[in-house]
Structures are given as structure tokens and as C-alpha cells.
Amino acid sequence: MKLFFRLTLFVVLIHMGLFCSSLYGAEKQRVFQRIISLYPAHTENLTALGLQQELIGIAASDTFPETILSKQRFSHRDNAEKFIAADPDLVLIRPMILHAAPKLLDQLKGAGITVISLQPRTMEEMFDYWMELGRLSGKDAAAEQMVAEFKDELATLEKEMEALPIEERPGVYFESIHSKMKTFSPASIAAFVLEQAGGRNIATDAQARRNTNIAAYGKERILSHASEIDIFLAQQGRMNRVTTEQIAAEPGFQAIKAVREGKIFLVDEQLVSRPTQRILLGINEIREILYPKHKKF
């Protein structure tokens, strides 16, 4: 029980007229069997837990895994009637939707549907988040196995980097949103991925924006590290629709060592920002960028 109270996952329960900051009380022992996911990470993790049948609806933006893409699509912009007609017992959302669609959530509450908001910001929270998904769906054992296997694989990757001192690792600026000159907060999952891949994050002084993984940095601060940036790395996806050409053409960026040397790389945001098992793929992909000759440390 203590495990879930220490989460900073913005957990909210809306059910039968209740609005609580806890998942406990009347819902403590309930196992949900008809789930709609409005966040791709929820969808991916529920599928990994073996809940393809229980997952009756997915987010409009879902693209992975392919085995569930034929399921009915939902959005927080849909009307409540569409959700109610599907007869879910649980709708899983993330904090953004709490602010974007309060009316919809009130209507679902009025229809007796449980709505839970979850989104981890750090690696430790990610493991708790997986365990919470397992508890809600009756897949506790599968969630425990998922966490254990991930940690085992992570330990192997960490061991491979032990022999290389941090000061000898390439300096990396990791861009989250190019148009706004934003990076990732040092405690974020993406920053963790970079460090596990063997990169030295040059933006360790970045501060999180409104308790999110994103941190404002600004061009002036980026350029103040111009000579330290050996690799310019940017996530690419819905959040950051950018190209290497755009980064190279950014006014002032020719002062950056990595830009001058053509060492600008893009990585799929799903592999570095989404709290799923594919983070391991992100670590390996970035490591191949940083150490293309697969140096043994």
C-alpha cells in the first residue's frame, strides 16, 4: 500500500460521485476487465501484460503494437455517449486530459465509469506505474515479472559502461522540442536513457516545466555549451517534428561543435520518452549513435 502512496503519478479516481486523490477505499480490491486507454503508453503496457482481450478501446494516436490497432479508437475530444456505449469499467488517461476535458470526465463519473490518470516522470515511478497497471487489471505477477526482466536487462547495459569514466563520454545536448528550444529535465526518463546509453548530458542544470519531463533551456544557454556538445541529439515524433536539416540551419547553431561536424542525430520519441519496455531499445539505439564502432569498455 505504501508503494502506491509514494507515487507522484497524479493519480485520480472518479467513480460514483467520488473525486479522490487515492485509488483505495471502495475500489481497493476491484479488478477491471473492460478498459479503454487514452494514452499510448497505457496501451502498450497493458498489451505487454497480456490484456489484449480486456483492452476494448485505444487512443486515436496509438500506433503500437500492431496486434491491437484494429480496436475501436477514442479521444478526449469524443462525446461521453461514445464511451458509455462501449460499456467500459475503466478509462485510463494521463494528467493532460484532466485539464483538457473536465466536462467529459464529469460525465463519465456520472455514468458510474472509473477514470484513472497515470503518468510517471522518472524511472522509479515507471516501475511503480507498471505495478499499478498490474494491480488494476489483476496481472500483479505479470507486472512483477515485467519489472524484474527490465531491471535485469538494464543491469547488463549498465555493466557494459562501467569501465568508461563519465568525463570521457561524449557531451550530448538532448532536444525535446526544437521550436521552443527545450530539453529534458535531468530526472526525466529521457535523460536517464541518454545516460545509460553512455552520453554525458550537458543540460544538467535544466529545470522541469510544470512537473513534466520537459525543461526550457533556450538558445543562449545551448550556445554557452557550444564547444562541449559532441553530439546534438533530438527526439523526433509528434512532440518534435524536426529534421537534421532544420537543426543545422538554426541561426547561431553553426557555433555548436556537433553541428559543424555534422553530428546531429534523431531518435524516435517513443523509444526515449514513453514509459514502456521499449526504453531498452532507445538506450541501445543511442549507444550505437554515440559509439558507432561498438567499442567494448
C-alpha beads as a LAMMPS data file, in Angstrom:
LAMMPS data file: protein, C-alpha beads

297 atoms
296 bonds

1 atom types
1 bond types

-500.0 500.0 xlo xhi
-500.0 500.0 ylo yhi
-500.0 500.0 zlo zhi

Masses

1 110.0

Atoms # bond

1 1 1 0.000 0.000 0.000
2 1 1 2.862 2.361 0.867
3 1 1 4.266 1.746 -2.614
4 1 1 1.388 3.498 -4.329
5 1 1 1.020 6.361 -1.867
6 1 1 4.560 7.471 -2.596
7 1 1 3.881 7.766 -6.315
8 1 1 3.931 11.217 -7.819
9 1 1 1.877 9.993 -10.758
10 1 1 -1.071 12.382 -10.492
11 1 1 -3.409 9.526 -9.676
12 1 1 -7.068 10.423 -9.707
13 1 1 -10.144 8.280 -9.230
14 1 1 -13.537 9.391 -10.441
15 1 1 -16.338 6.943 -9.670
16 1 1 -19.894 7.011 -8.379
17 1 1 -19.753 10.655 -7.408
18 1 1 -16.370 10.373 -5.674
19 1 1 -13.381 12.529 -6.556
20 1 1 -10.347 11.303 -4.615
21 1 1 -6.560 11.535 -4.777
22 1 1 -6.279 7.876 -3.819
23 1 1 -7.047 4.600 -5.535
24 1 1 -8.106 2.991 -2.302
25 1 1 -11.400 2.723 -0.428
26 1 1 -14.262 1.147 -2.378
27 1 1 -12.023 0.321 -5.371
28 1 1 -9.216 -1.340 -3.414
29 1 1 -9.884 -4.925 -4.477
30 1 1 -11.536 -4.312 -7.824
31 1 1 -10.104 -5.858 -10.984
32 1 1 -11.112 -4.098 -14.183
33 1 1 -11.984 -6.156 -17.244
34 1 1 -13.191 -3.668 -19.869
35 1 1 -10.540 -0.994 -20.295
36 1 1 -10.260 1.998 -22.611
37 1 1 -6.789 3.547 -22.865
38 1 1 -6.374 7.173 -23.909
39 1 1 -2.571 7.200 -23.695
40 1 1 -0.321 5.098 -25.970
41 1 1 1.952 4.115 -23.061
42 1 1 -1.029 2.623 -21.220
43 1 1 -1.988 0.719 -24.359
44 1 1 1.500 -0.659 -24.907
45 1 1 1.981 -1.671 -21.284
46 1 1 -1.436 -3.292 -20.947
47 1 1 -0.700 -5.317 -24.066
48 1 1 2.671 -6.347 -22.636
49 1 1 0.827 -7.573 -19.549
50 1 1 -1.326 -9.832 -21.725
51 1 1 -4.507 -7.748 -21.614
52 1 1 -5.419 -7.669 -25.304
53 1 1 -8.920 -9.010 -24.566
54 1 1 -9.588 -6.669 -21.659
55 1 1 -8.451 -3.678 -23.715
56 1 1 -11.629 -2.723 -25.573
57 1 1 -10.570 0.708 -26.821
58 1 1 -7.364 2.591 -27.617
59 1 1 -6.263 6.176 -28.199
60 1 1 -6.666 7.856 -31.565
61 1 1 -2.886 8.334 -31.672
62 1 1 -1.950 4.710 -30.918
63 1 1 0.445 3.112 -33.417
64 1 1 1.933 0.248 -31.387
65 1 1 1.737 -2.684 -31.012
66 1 1 0.239 -3.733 -34.331
67 1 1 -1.812 -6.536 -32.763
68 1 1 -4.269 -4.081 -31.167
69 1 1 -4.559 -1.410 -33.859
70 1 1 -7.915 -2.685 -35.120
71 1 1 -9.613 -1.895 -31.796
72 1 1 -12.080 0.972 -31.507
73 1 1 -10.439 4.394 -31.237
74 1 1 -11.281 7.008 -28.627
75 1 1 -10.201 10.570 -27.868
76 1 1 -10.795 13.007 -25.018
77 1 1 -12.484 15.147 -27.681
78 1 1 -15.197 12.499 -28.212
79 1 1 -18.555 12.849 -26.526
80 1 1 -19.403 10.867 -23.418
81 1 1 -22.061 8.854 -25.254
82 1 1 -19.402 7.132 -27.369
83 1 1 -17.575 5.965 -24.237
84 1 1 -20.739 4.922 -22.427
85 1 1 -21.930 2.900 -25.439
86 1 1 -18.716 0.841 -25.288
87 1 1 -19.547 -0.122 -21.683
88 1 1 -16.061 0.200 -20.122
89 1 1 -15.471 -0.297 -16.421
90 1 1 -12.215 1.687 -16.565
91 1 1 -10.903 4.572 -18.678
92 1 1 -7.166 5.182 -18.309
93 1 1 -5.942 8.699 -19.051
94 1 1 -2.940 10.918 -18.273
95 1 1 -2.817 14.302 -16.442
96 1 1 -3.051 16.395 -19.615
97 1 1 -6.582 15.089 -20.162
98 1 1 -7.620 16.068 -16.641
99 1 1 -7.131 19.695 -17.665
100 1 1 -8.254 19.357 -21.275
101 1 1 -11.554 17.517 -20.798
102 1 1 -13.047 18.076 -17.322
103 1 1 -16.608 18.038 -18.663
104 1 1 -16.132 14.626 -20.287
105 1 1 -14.665 13.210 -17.082
106 1 1 -17.583 14.537 -15.052
107 1 1 -19.992 12.862 -17.472
108 1 1 -18.165 9.554 -17.240
109 1 1 -18.238 9.849 -13.470
110 1 1 -21.959 10.422 -13.625
111 1 1 -22.341 7.246 -15.678
112 1 1 -20.512 5.237 -12.999
113 1 1 -17.322 4.742 -15.013
114 1 1 -13.970 4.734 -13.218
115 1 1 -11.380 7.106 -14.664
116 1 1 -7.765 6.870 -13.525
117 1 1 -4.959 9.218 -14.550
118 1 1 -1.386 7.909 -14.529
119 1 1 1.871 9.169 -15.989
120 1 1 5.303 8.530 -14.457
121 1 1 8.056 11.105 -14.807
122 1 1 11.065 9.172 -13.540
123 1 1 12.370 5.631 -13.901
124 1 1 11.461 4.716 -10.332
125 1 1 7.940 5.978 -10.893
126 1 1 7.795 3.957 -14.100
127 1 1 8.267 0.696 -12.213
128 1 1 5.560 1.684 -9.720
129 1 1 3.326 2.607 -12.646
130 1 1 3.733 -0.827 -14.228
131 1 1 2.889 -2.433 -10.889
132 1 1 -0.201 -0.242 -10.578
133 1 1 -1.411 -1.299 -14.032
134 1 1 -0.935 -4.908 -12.928
135 1 1 -2.927 -4.338 -9.746
136 1 1 -5.812 -2.669 -11.550
137 1 1 -6.073 -5.492 -14.086
138 1 1 -5.362 -8.485 -11.860
139 1 1 -1.977 -9.025 -13.526
140 1 1 0.221 -8.435 -10.477
141 1 1 2.517 -11.383 -11.204
142 1 1 2.958 -10.365 -14.848
143 1 1 3.809 -6.808 -13.765
144 1 1 6.373 -8.067 -11.266
145 1 1 7.980 -10.173 -13.983
146 1 1 7.972 -7.229 -16.380
147 1 1 9.802 -5.042 -13.843
148 1 1 12.292 -7.789 -12.954
149 1 1 13.168 -8.591 -16.575
150 1 1 13.604 -4.916 -17.408
151 1 1 15.903 -4.367 -14.419
152 1 1 17.975 -7.426 -15.342
153 1 1 18.480 -6.150 -18.880
154 1 1 19.242 -2.674 -17.574
155 1 1 21.872 -4.064 -15.210
156 1 1 23.598 -5.730 -18.159
157 1 1 23.676 -2.458 -20.084
158 1 1 24.991 -0.578 -17.058
159 1 1 27.776 -3.096 -16.540
160 1 1 28.953 -2.595 -20.117
161 1 1 29.561 1.105 -19.415
162 1 1 31.243 0.794 -16.021
163 1 1 34.783 0.914 -17.347
164 1 1 34.321 4.215 -19.206
165 1 1 34.707 7.254 -16.897
166 1 1 31.967 9.862 -17.194
167 1 1 34.464 12.571 -18.169
168 1 1 35.499 10.509 -21.203
169 1 1 31.970 10.114 -22.504
170 1 1 30.695 12.384 -25.305
171 1 1 28.869 15.545 -24.303
172 1 1 25.292 15.498 -25.611
173 1 1 22.583 18.102 -25.874
174 1 1 19.251 16.241 -25.967
175 1 1 16.495 18.286 -27.576
176 1 1 12.846 17.672 -26.726
177 1 1 11.100 20.498 -28.645
178 1 1 13.134 22.369 -31.262
179 1 1 10.705 25.212 -31.903
180 1 1 10.802 26.157 -28.221
181 1 1 14.472 25.324 -27.554
182 1 1 13.543 22.820 -24.876
183 1 1 15.415 19.849 -23.482
184 1 1 14.534 17.222 -20.846
185 1 1 14.651 17.628 -17.092
186 1 1 17.643 15.829 -15.539
187 1 1 15.360 13.437 -13.611
188 1 1 13.315 12.512 -16.677
189 1 1 13.126 9.109 -18.311
190 1 1 14.708 10.514 -21.491
191 1 1 17.703 11.898 -19.578
192 1 1 18.093 8.504 -17.907
193 1 1 18.063 6.817 -21.312
194 1 1 20.802 9.142 -22.547
195 1 1 22.990 8.497 -19.516
196 1 1 22.515 4.719 -19.696
197 1 1 23.486 4.863 -23.359
198 1 1 26.797 6.402 -22.346
199 1 1 26.120 10.055 -23.027
200 1 1 27.104 12.956 -20.784
201 1 1 24.150 15.304 -20.542
202 1 1 25.348 18.893 -20.883
203 1 1 21.988 20.328 -19.712
204 1 1 22.024 19.005 -16.149
205 1 1 21.032 22.468 -14.933
206 1 1 17.714 22.367 -16.825
207 1 1 14.611 22.755 -14.681
208 1 1 11.393 20.832 -15.249
209 1 1 8.411 22.719 -16.639
210 1 1 5.255 22.396 -14.505
211 1 1 6.234 18.990 -13.089
212 1 1 6.723 17.473 -16.533
213 1 1 9.680 15.782 -18.229
214 1 1 10.227 18.851 -20.417
215 1 1 12.556 21.697 -19.460
216 1 1 13.027 25.105 -21.034
217 1 1 16.655 25.802 -21.930
218 1 1 16.829 28.493 -24.568
219 1 1 19.246 29.174 -27.400
220 1 1 21.584 31.329 -25.331
221 1 1 22.169 28.561 -22.798
222 1 1 22.583 25.955 -25.545
223 1 1 25.214 28.115 -27.247
224 1 1 27.017 28.668 -23.951
225 1 1 27.868 24.953 -24.157
226 1 1 28.693 25.058 -27.892
227 1 1 32.224 23.697 -27.548
228 1 1 31.100 20.903 -25.172
229 1 1 28.397 19.434 -27.419
230 1 1 29.980 16.493 -29.210
231 1 1 26.593 15.101 -30.271
232 1 1 23.359 17.002 -30.904
233 1 1 20.519 14.551 -30.275
234 1 1 16.829 15.273 -30.789
235 1 1 13.763 13.189 -30.202
236 1 1 11.538 13.023 -33.260
237 1 1 7.810 12.384 -33.331
238 1 1 4.500 14.095 -32.627
239 1 1 6.046 16.296 -29.965
240 1 1 9.046 17.334 -32.046
241 1 1 8.544 17.285 -35.807
242 1 1 12.069 18.268 -36.741
243 1 1 14.751 17.275 -39.235
244 1 1 18.534 17.311 -39.025
245 1 1 18.499 19.966 -41.761
246 1 1 16.322 22.260 -39.651
247 1 1 18.626 21.896 -36.681
248 1 1 21.723 22.570 -38.802
249 1 1 20.086 25.661 -40.331
250 1 1 19.039 27.148 -36.986
251 1 1 20.589 30.647 -36.731
252 1 1 23.595 30.560 -34.434
253 1 1 23.862 26.781 -34.301
254 1 1 26.959 26.679 -36.508
255 1 1 28.817 27.672 -33.356
256 1 1 27.971 24.261 -31.889
257 1 1 30.762 21.727 -32.320
258 1 1 28.398 18.839 -33.155
259 1 1 26.547 20.897 -35.782
260 1 1 29.747 21.961 -37.520
261 1 1 30.934 18.352 -37.602
262 1 1 27.599 17.003 -38.873
263 1 1 26.903 15.020 -35.714
264 1 1 23.185 15.682 -35.473
265 1 1 21.012 12.646 -34.827
266 1 1 17.312 11.916 -34.366
267 1 1 15.758 9.200 -32.219
268 1 1 12.130 8.063 -32.120
269 1 1 10.443 9.751 -29.166
270 1 1 8.526 6.548 -28.442
271 1 1 11.822 4.876 -27.514
272 1 1 13.055 7.560 -25.140
273 1 1 10.065 9.402 -23.660
274 1 1 7.365 6.754 -23.386
275 1 1 7.398 4.704 -20.132
276 1 1 7.430 1.255 -21.720
277 1 1 9.816 -1.673 -22.144
278 1 1 10.985 -0.202 -25.455
279 1 1 13.152 2.223 -23.488
280 1 1 15.763 -0.529 -23.663
281 1 1 15.667 -0.196 -27.456
282 1 1 16.159 3.539 -27.060
283 1 1 19.236 3.010 -24.884
284 1 1 20.753 0.656 -27.450
285 1 1 19.921 2.943 -30.382
286 1 1 21.532 5.972 -28.747
287 1 1 24.547 3.899 -27.711
288 1 1 25.062 2.948 -31.358
289 1 1 24.994 6.660 -32.240
290 1 1 27.490 7.577 -29.533
291 1 1 29.781 4.601 -30.080
292 1 1 29.358 3.536 -33.729
293 1 1 32.297 1.143 -33.593
294 1 1 30.678 -0.752 -30.705
295 1 1 33.641 -0.148 -28.509
296 1 1 33.984 -2.609 -25.610
297 1 1 34.548 -0.697 -22.428

Bonds

1 1 1 2
2 1 2 3
3 1 3 4
4 1 4 5
5 1 5 6
6 1 6 7
7 1 7 8
8 1 8 9
9 1 9 10
10 1 10 11
11 1 11 12
12 1 12 13
13 1 13 14
14 1 14 15
15 1 15 16
16 1 16 17
17 1 17 18
18 1 18 19
19 1 19 20
20 1 20 21
21 1 21 22
22 1 22 23
23 1 23 24
24 1 24 25
25 1 25 26
26 1 26 27
27 1 27 28
28 1 28 29
29 1 29 30
30 1 30 31
31 1 31 32
32 1 32 33
33 1 33 34
34 1 34 35
35 1 35 36
36 1 36 37
37 1 37 38
38 1 38 39
39 1 39 40
40 1 40 41
41 1 41 42
42 1 42 43
43 1 43 44
44 1 44 45
45 1 45 46
46 1 46 47
47 1 47 48
48 1 48 49
49 1 49 50
50 1 50 51
51 1 51 52
52 1 52 53
53 1 53 54
54 1 54 55
55 1 55 56
56 1 56 57
57 1 57 58
58 1 58 59
59 1 59 60
60 1 60 61
61 1 61 62
62 1 62 63
63 1 63 64
64 1 64 65
65 1 65 66
66 1 66 67
67 1 67 68
68 1 68 69
69 1 69 70
70 1 70 71
71 1 71 72
72 1 72 73
73 1 73 74
74 1 74 75
75 1 75 76
76 1 76 77
77 1 77 78
78 1 78 79
79 1 79 80
80 1 80 81
81 1 81 82
82 1 82 83
83 1 83 84
84 1 84 85
85 1 85 86
86 1 86 87
87 1 87 88
88 1 88 89
89 1 89 90
90 1 90 91
91 1 91 92
92 1 92 93
93 1 93 94
94 1 94 95
95 1 95 96
96 1 96 97
97 1 97 98
98 1 98 99
99 1 99 100
100 1 100 101
101 1 101 102
102 1 102 103
103 1 103 104
104 1 104 105
105 1 105 106
106 1 106 107
107 1 107 108
108 1 108 109
109 1 109 110
110 1 110 111
111 1 111 112
112 1 112 113
113 1 113 114
114 1 114 115
115 1 115 116
116 1 116 117
117 1 117 118
118 1 118 119
119 1 119 120
120 1 120 121
121 1 121 122
122 1 122 123
123 1 123 124
124 1 124 125
125 1 125 126
126 1 126 127
127 1 127 128
128 1 128 129
129 1 129 130
130 1 130 131
131 1 131 132
132 1 132 133
133 1 133 134
134 1 134 135
135 1 135 136
136 1 136 137
137 1 137 138
138 1 138 139
139 1 139 140
140 1 140 141
141 1 141 142
142 1 142 143
143 1 143 144
144 1 144 145
145 1 145 146
146 1 146 147
147 1 147 148
148 1 148 149
149 1 149 150
150 1 150 151
151 1 151 152
152 1 152 153
153 1 153 154
154 1 154 155
155 1 155 156
156 1 156 157
157 1 157 158
158 1 158 159
159 1 159 160
160 1 160 161
161 1 161 162
162 1 162 163
163 1 163 164
164 1 164 165
165 1 165 166
166 1 166 167
167 1 167 168
168 1 168 169
169 1 169 170
170 1 170 171
171 1 171 172
172 1 172 173
173 1 173 174
174 1 174 175
175 1 175 176
176 1 176 177
177 1 177 178
178 1 178 179
179 1 179 180
180 1 180 181
181 1 181 182
182 1 182 183
183 1 183 184
184 1 184 185
185 1 185 186
186 1 186 187
187 1 187 188
188 1 188 189
189 1 189 190
190 1 190 191
191 1 191 192
192 1 192 193
193 1 193 194
194 1 194 195
195 1 195 196
196 1 196 197
197 1 197 198
198 1 198 199
199 1 199 200
200 1 200 201
201 1 201 202
202 1 202 203
203 1 203 204
204 1 204 205
205 1 205 206
206 1 206 207
207 1 207 208
208 1 208 209
209 1 209 210
210 1 210 211
211 1 211 212
212 1 212 213
213 1 213 214
214 1 214 215
215 1 215 216
216 1 216 217
217 1 217 218
218 1 218 219
219 1 219 220
220 1 220 221
221 1 221 222
222 1 222 223
223 1 223 224
224 1 224 225
225 1 225 226
226 1 226 227
227 1 227 228
228 1 228 229
229 1 229 230
230 1 230 231
231 1 231 232
232 1 232 233
233 1 233 234
234 1 234 235
235 1 235 236
236 1 236 237
237 1 237 238
238 1 238 239
239 1 239 240
240 1 240 241
241 1 241 242
242 1 242 243
243 1 243 244
244 1 244 245
245 1 245 246
246 1 246 247
247 1 247 248
248 1 248 249
249 1 249 250
250 1 250 251
251 1 251 252
252 1 252 253
253 1 253 254
254 1 254 255
255 1 255 256
256 1 256 257
257 1 257 258
258 1 258 259
259 1 259 260
260 1 260 261
261 1 261 262
262 1 262 263
263 1 263 264
264 1 264 265
265 1 265 266
266 1 266 267
267 1 267 268
268 1 268 269
269 1 269 270
270 1 270 271
271 1 271 272
272 1 272 273
273 1 273 274
274 1 274 275
275 1 275 276
276 1 276 277
277 1 277 278
278 1 278 279
279 1 279 280
280 1 280 281
281 1 281 282
282 1 282 283
283 1 283 284
284 1 284 285
285 1 285 286
286 1 286 287
287 1 287 288
288 1 288 289
289 1 289 290
290 1 290 291
291 1 291 292
292 1 292 293
293 1 293 294
294 1 294 295
295 1 295 296
296 1 296 297
